[in-house]
């Protein structure tokens, strides 16, 4: 029971203030609250200080409700790391010195990247658990993930929390960011901290540091998420770690034809687990948004589903817990 | 399972830097690390960032090991509030804006008292649980508790983490502190925030704020601890709350002849639960220190024991879990 710990890195980046880039918040002005609210939902099962259950512009609820539903079934330990929150949260958080990230088109996008990576590495090294499941919540995070992948020279397209992946907009932003950082694609190969600072976000810095520290003590790490966790894996591989590393995501990300999750995971030698929550088996207003391709991942949803499957909890039970919490929090 | 939350307020006061006042740390210079380490022990079951298991000058282990042992048996949710920590901790913490307290003989002892009380009140108001068990870790805390009780005009003597309660030293310090604050005993009656700021510590401010906020929404509150929780209860009563309030402590505090725990609890109309862990039934090196009158309480030990008793967990099982953790962490 004490062997598994689920760690959520919650943070923000100014990149998310651009319209059309993310579904994490009913509009871009609400995106900065989403990670603080997700941390509360995962910790307490409802908003506490933020007073908000994040929804997409089309009404898709935050995947935090799915992860929390699994936690209600399994009862695993959760730790939230402040990976650059910009709004107060009532969730208890571990500090690694991360501050909100700047816009990806700036030259110095994540000034706290080196310090946060190092503090997170020490934290990951010191944690006593046998296995860590690492999750993220950072609106706009797939764009900074693409930025990091390009800086490292990894040719993988990222997924999106929107049904229509705004690929062109992401490519343009990354191109602009690389130019502002005087980088060509691949110029930061083998230099993960440089890629993080120039093109990343504080959540990527925190998660790659946590992973680097945890594997030093042979703690098993599962990156719970989609494209952003692919970027974390790339950062850890470019830091020289060649050992075992797992990625657990949803069928929504894995089956997204605009992204290359499976190929990316294979290229980085990741042990991939894909889990389908079976939301298409019910005609539920919240589940239907996921089936329509919204959100897809976040707050470790795919990892939580994999934990449920491993524990033998039927997906029908997870769906029921999700429907209960949706009913209590949003359907009123 | 989600109805009970155990909240630990962890903080420091410069008052603890005086020799002979507290057993929370092998010497006064280590006392500032104790709350950060206690928070890690309760959260992770072992030190993580602090690298320390606090012990008294005579080798009595921190009561955090007892509370954690109960948590290992029961699995209740824990939230740590940063109530003025002065050393980094790897435990996730909720911020209420508290800073380490100054020495009780200064005029403005807790400059953050008003803000911390108010932020904690809002947090306690917003927490969704049916019942809260509130715990503390603050070396030197019985002296500031005495200061607050005197400022409010409550004539109760406090207990001590030392086998020999340094009553005269505490009385002298409180007298000096009252003089520095231009207060006579009872001058802050009905003014809990004034008593906190002039004579208290940031942990008392946080706990009394949490309690005040929680009872506003009819959340049941049990103050888990001894003399310091008596001071919290007095603060809440002087704030005008006359409703139900519980205090759960150990037999070590309740039976301390130098203090007046039972009379104090009765005077403040508290529902008192006293639990004996039965440490005298084993000849265990760590338990023997408690039997000899050291530590007595802290980190909600008495409350945790009461939770175990309520859940029907035999004390022998708690003792076994404590012995295991002592063996792993200290007996090497």
Interface residues (C-beta under 8 A of the other chain):
Chain A: X1 X2 X43 X44 X45 X46 X48 X49 X72 X75 X79 X80 X81 X88 X90 X91 X92 X93 X94 X95 X122 X123 X126 X127 X128
Chain B: X1 X2 X43 X44 X45 X46 X48 X49 X72 X75 X79 X80 X81 X88 X90 X91 X92 X93 X94 X95 X122 X123 X126 X127 X128
